[in-house]
Amino acid sequence: MANDVAPLWLSGLRCRCPRCGKGRLFSSYLKIAPGCSVCGLDYGFADAGDGPAVFVVLVAGALIAAAAAFVELNYHPPYWMHLVIWLPVTVGLCLALLPPFKATLFALQYRHDAGEGRLQ
């Protein structure tokens, strides 16, 4: 790993600059800032697109499905109780996971110098 690159998992989890690991990556909830305020890295090189949402749905869906099955098999609550329990938990989990997943994919794009397809 190069000396000018922050640890991938740490910068992703903390939503920090992929180069220095100190500057904020987001200017608001999911809006990427124009650049790093610490090292000056321009964030215009990458776009995570829908990738973070896909991974969040897969991870959150698996966790919620396993938890709902556990509750159903052990406690047998009525169906309306599942809705009351799992709807807010699902929304909260997805909202909590989106920024770190987006930041991690952004850091992966930086680390591997990813960009739009280009012919040599």
C-alpha positions as CSV (number, residue, x, y, z in Angstrom):
1,M,0.0,0.0,0.0
2,A,1.3,3.4,-0.9
3,N,2.2,5.9,1.9
4,D,-0.3,8.5,0.7
5,V,-3.3,6.2,1.0
6,A,-5.4,5.8,4.1
7,P,-6.5,2.3,5.2
8,L,-9.5,1.5,3.0
9,W,-11.8,0.1,5.7
10,L,-11.0,2.9,8.1
11,S,-11.6,5.7,5.6
12,G,-14.8,4.0,4.4
13,L,-16.2,3.4,7.9
14,R,-15.4,6.9,9.1
15,C,-16.6,8.5,5.8
16,R,-13.3,10.3,5.3
17,C,-11.0,11.1,2.4
18,P,-9.5,8.0,0.8
19,R,-6.1,9.6,0.5
20,C,-5.4,11.2,3.8
21,G,-8.2,9.7,6.0
22,K,-8.8,13.0,7.7
23,G,-11.0,15.2,5.5
24,R,-14.8,14.7,5.4
25,L,-16.0,12.9,2.3
26,F,-19.6,14.1,2.5
27,S,-20.9,17.7,2.5
28,S,-24.4,16.4,3.6
29,Y,-26.0,13.0,4.3
30,L,-25.0,11.4,1.0
31,K,-23.7,14.3,-1.1
32,I,-20.0,14.0,-1.9
33,A,-18.0,17.1,-1.1
34,P,-16.1,18.8,-4.0
35,G,-12.8,17.9,-2.5
36,C,-10.9,17.2,0.7
37,S,-10.4,20.1,3.0
38,V,-7.2,18.6,4.4
39,C,-5.1,17.2,1.5
40,G,-6.9,19.0,-1.4
41,L,-7.9,15.8,-3.3
42,D,-10.5,16.6,-5.9
43,Y,-13.4,14.2,-5.5
44,G,-14.7,14.6,-9.0
45,F,-12.9,11.5,-10.2
46,A,-15.4,9.0,-8.9
47,D,-19.1,8.2,-8.8
48,A,-20.4,5.3,-6.8
49,G,-23.8,5.3,-8.6
50,D,-26.3,2.7,-7.3
51,G,-23.6,0.3,-6.1
52,P,-23.9,1.2,-2.4
53,A,-27.7,0.8,-2.4
54,V,-27.4,-2.7,-3.9
55,F,-24.9,-3.8,-1.3
56,V,-27.0,-2.2,1.5
57,V,-30.1,-4.0,0.3
58,L,-28.3,-7.3,0.2
59,V,-26.7,-7.0,3.6
60,A,-29.7,-5.4,5.4
61,G,-32.1,-7.8,3.7
62,A,-30.1,-10.8,4.9
63,L,-29.8,-9.5,8.4
64,I,-33.5,-8.5,8.7
65,A,-34.7,-11.8,7.1
66,A,-32.6,-13.8,9.6
67,A,-33.8,-11.8,12.5
68,A,-37.4,-11.9,11.5
69,A,-37.2,-15.7,11.0
70,F,-35.6,-16.1,14.4
71,V,-38.4,-14.0,16.0
72,E,-41.1,-15.9,14.2
73,L,-39.8,-19.3,15.0
74,N,-39.2,-18.6,18.7
75,Y,-42.0,-16.1,19.7
76,H,-44.7,-16.5,17.0
77,P,-45.9,-12.8,17.1
78,P,-48.9,-11.7,15.0
79,Y,-48.1,-10.4,11.5
80,W,-48.9,-6.8,12.4
81,M,-46.2,-7.0,15.1
82,H,-43.6,-8.1,12.5
83,L,-44.6,-4.9,10.6
84,V,-44.2,-2.7,13.7
85,I,-40.9,-4.3,14.5
86,W,-39.2,-4.8,11.2
87,L,-40.3,-1.8,9.1
88,P,-38.5,0.8,11.3
89,V,-35.5,-1.5,11.9
90,T,-35.1,-2.0,8.2
91,V,-35.4,1.7,7.3
92,G,-33.0,2.6,10.1
93,L,-30.4,-0.1,9.2
94,C,-30.5,0.9,5.5
95,L,-30.1,4.6,6.3
96,A,-27.2,3.8,8.7
97,L,-25.4,1.6,6.3
98,L,-25.6,3.8,3.2
99,P,-22.9,6.4,4.0
100,P,-20.2,3.9,5.0
101,F,-20.9,1.7,2.0
102,K,-20.8,4.7,-0.4
103,A,-17.6,5.9,1.2
104,T,-16.0,2.5,0.9
105,L,-16.9,2.2,-2.7
106,F,-15.6,5.7,-3.3
107,A,-12.3,4.7,-1.6
108,L,-12.1,1.6,-3.7
109,Q,-12.5,3.7,-6.8
110,Y,-9.7,5.9,-5.6
111,R,-7.4,3.0,-4.7
112,H,-7.8,1.3,-8.0
113,D,-7.8,4.4,-10.1
114,A,-11.2,3.5,-11.5
115,G,-12.9,5.8,-14.0
116,E,-15.1,5.8,-17.0
117,G,-14.3,3.3,-19.7
118,R,-11.5,4.7,-22.0
119,L,-9.8,3.3,-25.0
120,Q,-6.0,3.2,-24.9
